[in-house]
Amino acid sequence: MKRLKKRVFTRLVAGVVTVLFVFRLCHPEVNPPFAVSEPEPTGEVTEAPEPAQLQQRPLQQLPPGSNLSPLLDFSYRHPIYSVPSYHDCFPDVQDVQYPAARRHGVRPVLNRAEAELRMDELLYVGCNPYYEMDPAMSSSIPYLVPRASALLEHIGRRFLDSLAVKGIPLHKMIVTSVLRTEEDVSRLRRINGNASEQSCHRFGTTFDISYNRYHTVSPPGEPARRAVRNDTLKFVLSEVLRDARAEGRCYVKYEVKQGCYHITVR
């Protein structure tokens, strides 16, 4: 008896569905209940925005004849954060940097004449598109071991990249001290009582970067770039050095009297 009732109910439902289907075919203008009507076409073609467009604005179009690369002209500017404390973020003193300098460096160079004979161990770093050497540098010579040379170029490149994405006119960082020979250390100690006899600069692994002086980059034949506060550039450089230190690339000491970051490769 129950099976008979179930078959009758199934046939009844199938019949109702069949009737509704035939009715829909005969009268297509009638929408079924609860159907969502689509908007009528307007003739305009619209495209869905790309995911990246929802997060930042597109790049600005440069004027015709501009010498700047579109990659250096961002309409979306990344914020400047700096670091909470220079002393806390860059605390690596001599006791920390010296062992790393001895481990990765060369045997101390006696004088500049000997440095010219050690080119199989040292690289010349006096000319590079990512940073500038201090023209007043007299107590060191622009040579580093390959490991430290790669670090210096990495920091300089990241600094320029950070300025570009933050919408700040390009400036190069200035390197104020590099490799010191034994003669350089002795001469420096005669005029600067704070200079260490066991300087990390003797091993070609260490360099100093000024945080209060920068070299402005202006395209040839164009007016000088707008002035940028040194504090602003210092904020950006501190972010770059903080990241490099956090990645285990280097040790960094914030030098107050010398106005520089004292950096040794790891």
C-alpha positions, 0 to 999 in steps of 0.5 A: 500500500505504501509503495503504491502511494509513493509511485502515485506521488512520484508520477504526480510530481513528474506530471506537474514538472512536465506541465510547467516545462511545456508552459515555459516553452510556450510562453518564454516572456514569463519569468519564473518566480524568484528569478533575478532579472538581468539589466538591459544592455546599454551598448557600452562595454565595461571591463572588470578591474584587475585585482592590482587596480583595487589596491593601488592607482595605475602608473602616471603617464609621463609627458612626451620626451621625458628622460625618466623611466616609468618605473621611477614615477609612481603615482602610489607612494609608499609611506615612510616609517623610519625606525623606532630608535637608531640606537636600539635598531643599530647596536652592533658595537666593536666586540660584535663586528670585529670577529666577523671582520676577521672571519670574512676579511683579508690580512691587514694591508701595510700601506697603499702600495701593498694594496695595489698588489692585493687585487686578487683579494680586494675589489675596487669600489670607488665607482658605482652607479648606486652610491658615491664616495666622499671626495674628502675621504683621506683616511681610507682607500676604496677597496673591499673584499667581494663579500662586502662589495656586494653588500654595499651595492645591495644597500645602495640599490635598495636605497634608490628603489625605496626613494622611487616607490616613496615618490622622493627625488633620487639621491645617492648615499655617500660612503665616507670610509672604506679600507684602512691600511696600517699606515692609515690607522696610525695616522688617524690615531694621531689626530683622532684619539677615539680611533681604534687600533683594532679597526674593522676597516683594516680587513676590507669588510667594513664601510661607513655611510653618512646619514646627514649628507647625500648626493642629489641625482639630477638628469643632465640638461634638466633643472635641479630636483626639489630640495629634500630634507636630510632627515627624510633621506635618513629615515629611508636609509634607516629602513634599508639598513634595518632590513639588511641587518634583519636578513643577516647580511650585516652588523650596523652601529649608529655612530653619533659623533662621526655622523655615519652608520658603521657597517660590517658584512656578515 
